[in-house]
């Protein structure tokens, strides 16, 4: 599942569902699930840097847009940390499963249309 998550992340930024299938099957505590997910996708995204550089994606226009949205990314991350700490482990797993089905259905819909 790691290979599939890495491949789909590189091709379509859609590595979440394969990773979640693997991680949820391990019954990790919710904080371990979030930490493992964060580290896995941080590594995957660093592997993408040379390809994006070779494609010329690190230009002034993209970096300006990145700088504009950086505060929102930081605030969203902090809000996510707070939310995960407040949700019970049982409810967290239900939420993740529901979101996985919704995201998977949306990815299939986009692939068909």
VENSUL-V456816 format. One line per field, one symbol per residue. phi: phi as a letter, one per 20 degrees, with the letter a starting at -180 (. if undefined). burial: 1 if it has 16 or more other C-alpha atoms within 10 Angstrom, else 0. A space follows every 50 residues. Layout:
# VENSUL-V456816
phi->???
burial->???
This chain:
# VENSUL-V456816
phi->.ffffffffffclcefgfffgffffelfgfffgffffffgfffgffffgf ffffemfedfffffffffeggffffffffffffffeefgffgffffffff ffffffffgfffe
burial->00001101110001111111001000000100110010001001000000 00000000000000000000000000000000000000000110001001 0001000000000
